[in-house]
Amino acid sequence: MVTPVPRPAQPTPLPVVPRPVAQLSFGARPVPTPGLSDAARSQRARYTRDAVLSASPARLLTMLYDRLLLDLNRAESAQLAEDWATASNNLIHAQAIVSELASTLKVEAWNGGAGLFALYTYVSNALMGANTLRDVRRTRESIALLEPLRQTWHEAADLLADAPSRTVVPGGDLGIG
Protein backbone atom coordinates (compact mmCIF):
# COMPACT_ATOMS: atom_id res chain seq x y z
CA MET A 1 0.00 0.00 0.00
CA VAL A 2 1.33 3.42 -0.94
CA THR A 3 1.25 6.06 1.75
CA PRO A 4 0.43 9.54 0.43
CA VAL A 5 3.05 12.19 0.96
CA PRO A 6 1.84 14.78 3.48
CA ARG A 7 1.67 18.25 2.00
CA PRO A 8 1.48 21.54 3.84
CA ALA A 9 -1.98 23.09 4.03
CA GLN A 10 -0.71 26.40 2.67
CA PRO A 11 2.26 26.63 0.32
CA THR A 12 4.97 28.95 1.52
CA PRO A 13 4.87 32.09 -0.62
CA LEU A 14 8.15 32.88 -2.30
CA PRO A 15 9.39 36.40 -2.91
CA VAL A 16 9.12 37.57 -6.50
CA VAL A 17 12.89 37.87 -6.69
CA PRO A 18 15.17 35.73 -4.54
CA ARG A 19 17.14 37.89 -2.09
CA PRO A 20 20.58 36.99 -3.55
CA VAL A 21 19.45 38.18 -6.98
CA ALA A 22 18.12 41.39 -5.49
CA GLN A 23 21.44 41.99 -3.76
CA LEU A 24 23.32 41.38 -7.00
CA SER A 25 21.20 43.88 -8.86
CA PHE A 26 21.63 46.79 -6.55
CA GLY A 27 24.74 45.58 -4.80
CA ALA A 28 25.33 44.14 -1.38
CA ARG A 29 27.63 47.02 -0.59
CA PRO A 30 26.41 50.60 -0.64
CA VAL A 31 27.36 52.81 -3.54
CA PRO A 32 29.25 55.88 -2.32
CA THR A 33 26.92 58.88 -2.37
CA PRO A 34 28.79 61.92 -1.10
CA GLY A 35 26.60 64.76 0.05
CA LEU A 36 23.55 62.63 0.86
CA SER A 37 22.23 62.44 4.39
CA ASP A 38 21.75 59.05 6.02
CA ALA A 39 17.97 59.43 5.62
CA ALA A 40 18.29 60.21 1.90
CA ARG A 41 20.74 57.34 1.43
CA SER A 42 18.35 54.97 3.23
CA GLN A 43 15.41 56.15 1.13
CA ARG A 44 17.44 55.69 -2.06
CA ALA A 45 18.42 52.15 -1.02
CA ARG A 46 14.78 51.30 -0.21
CA TYR A 47 13.62 52.66 -3.59
CA THR A 48 16.25 50.62 -5.43
CA ARG A 49 15.44 47.46 -3.46
CA ASP A 50 11.71 47.87 -4.17
CA ALA A 51 12.42 48.44 -7.87
CA VAL A 52 14.39 45.20 -8.04
CA LEU A 53 11.91 43.14 -6.04
CA SER A 54 8.98 44.27 -8.21
CA ALA A 55 10.79 43.98 -11.57
CA SER A 56 9.56 41.68 -14.32
CA PRO A 57 11.92 38.84 -15.26
CA ALA A 58 12.99 40.69 -18.42
CA ARG A 59 13.65 43.90 -16.50
CA LEU A 60 15.52 42.01 -13.79
CA LEU A 61 17.78 40.45 -16.39
CA THR A 62 18.60 43.85 -17.89
CA MET A 63 19.26 45.23 -14.40
CA LEU A 64 21.69 42.39 -13.72
CA TYR A 65 23.51 43.00 -17.00
CA ASP A 66 23.63 46.75 -16.33
CA ARG A 67 25.17 46.15 -12.91
CA LEU A 68 27.54 43.53 -14.32
CA LEU A 69 28.91 45.95 -16.92
CA LEU A 70 29.07 48.74 -14.34
CA ASP A 71 31.18 46.49 -12.10
CA LEU A 72 33.45 45.52 -14.99
CA ASN A 73 33.96 49.11 -16.10
CA ARG A 74 34.73 50.15 -12.52
CA ALA A 75 37.14 47.22 -12.20
CA GLU A 76 38.90 48.21 -15.43
CA SER A 77 39.32 51.81 -14.22
CA ALA A 78 40.61 50.60 -10.86
CA GLN A 79 43.05 48.20 -12.52
CA LEU A 80 44.41 50.99 -14.71
CA ALA A 81 44.85 53.13 -11.58
CA GLU A 82 46.43 50.14 -9.81
CA ASP A 83 43.75 50.32 -7.11
CA TRP A 84 43.74 46.57 -6.63
CA ALA A 85 41.32 46.45 -3.69
CA THR A 86 38.61 48.31 -5.62
CA ALA A 87 39.29 46.27 -8.73
CA SER A 88 39.03 43.04 -6.75
CA ASN A 89 35.74 44.06 -5.08
CA ASN A 90 34.18 44.90 -8.43
CA LEU A 91 35.49 41.75 -10.11
CA ILE A 92 34.19 39.57 -7.28
CA HIS A 93 30.75 41.19 -7.52
CA ALA A 94 30.80 40.74 -11.31
CA GLN A 95 31.69 37.05 -10.81
CA ALA A 96 28.73 36.67 -8.44
CA ILE A 97 26.40 38.09 -11.08
CA VAL A 98 27.80 35.82 -13.80
CA SER A 99 27.44 32.86 -11.44
CA GLU A 100 23.80 33.77 -10.76
CA LEU A 101 23.10 34.18 -14.48
CA ALA A 102 24.66 30.77 -15.18
CA SER A 103 22.87 28.99 -12.33
CA THR A 104 19.44 30.31 -13.32
CA LEU A 105 19.88 29.68 -17.05
CA LYS A 106 17.58 26.95 -18.36
CA VAL A 107 19.99 25.43 -20.88
CA GLU A 108 17.41 23.03 -22.29
CA ALA A 109 14.81 25.76 -22.87
CA TRP A 110 16.30 26.94 -26.17
CA ASN A 111 18.96 26.01 -28.72
CA GLY A 112 21.36 28.77 -27.66
CA GLY A 113 21.26 27.84 -23.98
CA ALA A 114 24.37 25.65 -24.02
CA GLY A 115 26.36 28.32 -25.86
CA LEU A 116 25.31 31.02 -23.41
CA PHE A 117 26.22 28.76 -20.48
CA ALA A 118 29.64 28.15 -22.05
CA LEU A 119 30.11 31.91 -22.42
CA TYR A 120 29.22 32.46 -18.76
CA THR A 121 31.74 29.78 -17.78
CA TYR A 122 34.44 31.36 -19.93
CA VAL A 123 33.77 34.85 -18.56
CA SER A 124 33.75 33.56 -14.99
CA ASN A 125 37.19 32.02 -15.52
CA ALA A 126 38.42 35.20 -17.23
CA LEU A 127 37.25 37.30 -14.29
CA MET A 128 39.05 35.04 -11.83
CA GLY A 129 42.21 35.47 -13.88
CA ALA A 130 41.68 39.22 -14.18
CA ASN A 131 41.49 39.41 -10.40
CA THR A 132 44.24 37.02 -9.34
CA LEU A 133 46.68 38.00 -12.08
CA ARG A 134 45.69 41.70 -12.08
CA ASP A 135 45.15 41.41 -15.82
CA VAL A 136 43.17 44.29 -17.29
CA ARG A 137 43.12 42.56 -20.70
CA ARG A 138 40.87 39.83 -19.30
CA THR A 139 38.55 42.44 -17.84
CA ARG A 140 38.38 44.21 -21.20
CA GLU A 141 37.75 40.92 -22.99
CA SER A 142 34.85 40.19 -20.63
CA ILE A 143 33.40 43.64 -21.30
CA ALA A 144 33.72 43.08 -25.05
CA LEU A 145 31.90 39.74 -24.78
CA LEU A 146 29.12 40.89 -22.46
CA GLU A 147 28.28 44.39 -23.72
CA PRO A 148 26.61 43.13 -26.94
CA LEU A 149 24.57 40.69 -24.84
CA ARG A 150 23.51 43.52 -22.53
CA GLN A 151 22.32 45.54 -25.51
CA THR A 152 20.50 42.54 -26.98
CA TRP A 153 18.69 41.79 -23.71
CA HIS A 154 17.62 45.44 -23.49
CA GLU A 155 16.22 45.28 -27.04
CA ALA A 156 14.37 42.05 -26.24
CA ALA A 157 12.95 43.53 -23.02
CA ASP A 158 11.80 46.61 -24.93
CA LEU A 159 10.03 44.39 -27.47
CA LEU A 160 8.26 42.54 -24.66
CA ALA A 161 7.25 45.81 -23.02
CA ASP A 162 5.87 47.14 -26.32
CA ALA A 163 3.92 43.96 -27.13
CA PRO A 164 0.21 44.22 -26.34
CA SER A 165 -0.73 42.15 -23.33
CA ARG A 166 -3.32 39.48 -23.86
CA THR A 167 -6.47 39.90 -21.82
CA VAL A 168 -8.46 36.80 -20.99
CA VAL A 169 -12.21 37.32 -20.80
CA PRO A 170 -13.82 35.58 -17.79
CA GLY A 171 -15.88 33.30 -20.06
CA GLY A 172 -12.84 32.27 -22.09
CA ASP A 173 -10.95 33.80 -24.97
CA LEU A 174 -14.01 33.85 -27.19
CA GLY A 175 -16.44 34.71 -24.42
CA ILE A 176 -17.93 31.24 -24.56
CA GLY A 177 -18.21 29.06 -21.52
C-alpha positions in Angstrom: 0.0 0.0 0.0 1.3 3.4 -0.9 1.3 6.1 1.7 0.4 9.5 0.4 3.1 12.2 1.0 1.8 14.8 3.5 1.7 18.2 2.0 1.5 21.5 3.8 -2.0 23.1 4.0 -0.7 26.4 2.7 2.3 26.6 0.3 5.0 29.0 1.5 4.9 32.1 -0.6 8.2 32.9 -2.3 9.4 36.4 -2.9 9.1 37.6 -6.5 12.9 37.9 -6.7 15.2 35.7 -4.5 17.1 37.9 -2.1 20.6 37.0 -3.6 19.5 38.2 -7.0 18.1 41.4 -5.5 21.4 42.0 -3.8 23.3 41.4 -7.0 21.2 43.9 -8.9 21.6 46.8 -6.6 24.7 45.6 -4.8 25.3 44.1 -1.4 27.6 47.0 -0.6 26.4 50.6 -0.6 27.4 52.8 -3.5 29.3 55.9 -2.3 26.9 58.9 -2.4 28.8 61.9 -1.1 26.6 64.8 0.1 23.6 62.6 0.9 22.2 62.4 4.4 21.7 59.1 6.0 18.0 59.4 5.6 18.3 60.2 1.9 20.7 57.3 1.4 18.4 55.0 3.2 15.4 56.2 1.1 17.4 55.7 -2.1 18.4 52.2 -1.0 14.8 51.3 -0.2 13.6 52.7 -3.6 16.2 50.6 -5.4 15.4 47.5 -3.5 11.7 47.9 -4.2 12.4 48.4 -7.9 14.4 45.2 -8.0 11.9 43.1 -6.0 9.0 44.3 -8.2 10.8 44.0 -11.6 9.6 41.7 -14.3 11.9 38.8 -15.3 13.0 40.7 -18.4 13.6 43.9 -16.5 15.5 42.0 -13.8 17.8 40.4 -16.4 18.6 43.9 -17.9 19.3 45.2 -14.4 21.7 42.4 -13.7 23.5 43.0 -17.0 23.6 46.8 -16.3 25.2 46.2 -12.9 27.5 43.5 -14.3 28.9 45.9 -16.9 29.1 48.7 -14.3 31.2 46.5 -12.1 33.4 45.5 -15.0 34.0 49.1 -16.1 34.7 50.1 -12.5 37.1 47.2 -12.2 38.9 48.2 -15.4 39.3 51.8 -14.2 40.6 50.6 -10.9 43.0 48.2 -12.5 44.4 51.0 -14.7 44.8 53.1 -11.6 46.4 50.1 -9.8 43.8 50.3 -7.1 43.7 46.6 -6.6 41.3 46.5 -3.7 38.6 48.3 -5.6 39.3 46.3 -8.7 39.0 43.0 -6.7 35.7 44.1 -5.1 34.2 44.9 -8.4 35.5 41.8 -10.1 34.2 39.6 -7.3 30.8 41.2 -7.5 30.8 40.7 -11.3 31.7 37.1 -10.8 28.7 36.7 -8.4 26.4 38.1 -11.1 27.8 35.8 -13.8 27.4 32.9 -11.4 23.8 33.8 -10.8 23.1 34.2 -14.5 24.7 30.8 -15.2 22.9 29.0 -12.3 19.4 30.3 -13.3 19.9 29.7 -17.0 17.6 27.0 -18.4 20.0 25.4 -20.9 17.4 23.0 -22.3 14.8 25.8 -22.9 16.3 26.9 -26.2 19.0 26.0 -28.7 21.4 28.8 -27.7 21.3 27.8 -24.0 24.4 25.7 -24.0 26.4 28.3 -25.9 25.3 31.0 -23.4 26.2 28.8 -20.5 29.6 28.2 -22.1 30.1 31.9 -22.4 29.2 32.5 -18.8 31.7 29.8 -17.8 34.4 31.4 -19.9 33.8 34.8 -18.6 33.8 33.6 -15.0 37.2 32.0 -15.5 38.4 35.2 -17.2 37.2 37.3 -14.3 39.0 35.0 -11.8 42.2 35.5 -13.9 41.7 39.2 -14.2 41.5 39.4 -10.4 44.2 37.0 -9.3 46.7 38.0 -12.1 45.7 41.7 -12.1 45.1 41.4 -15.8 43.2 44.3 -17.3 43.1 42.6 -20.7 40.9 39.8 -19.3 38.5 42.4 -17.8 38.4 44.2 -21.2 37.7 40.9 -23.0 34.9 40.2 -20.6 33.4 43.6 -21.3 33.7 43.1 -25.1 31.9 39.7 -24.8 29.1 40.9 -22.5 28.3 44.4 -23.7 26.6 43.1 -26.9 24.6 40.7 -24.8 23.5 43.5 -22.5 22.3 45.5 -25.5 20.5 42.5 -27.0 18.7 41.8 -23.7 17.6 45.4 -23.5 16.2 45.3 -27.0 14.4 42.1 -26.2 13.0 43.5 -23.0 11.8 46.6 -24.9 10.0 44.4 -27.5 8.3 42.5 -24.7 7.2 45.8 -23.0 5.9 47.1 -26.3 3.9 44.0 -27.1 0.2 44.2 -26.3 -0.7 42.1 -23.3 -3.3 39.5 -23.9 -6.5 39.9 -21.8 -8.5 36.8 -21.0 -12.2 37.3 -20.8 -13.8 35.6 -17.8 -15.9 33.3 -20.1 -12.8 32.3 -22.1 -10.9 33.8 -25.0 -14.0 33.9 -27.2 -16.4 34.7 -24.4 -17.9 31.2 -24.6 -18.2 29.1 -21.5 
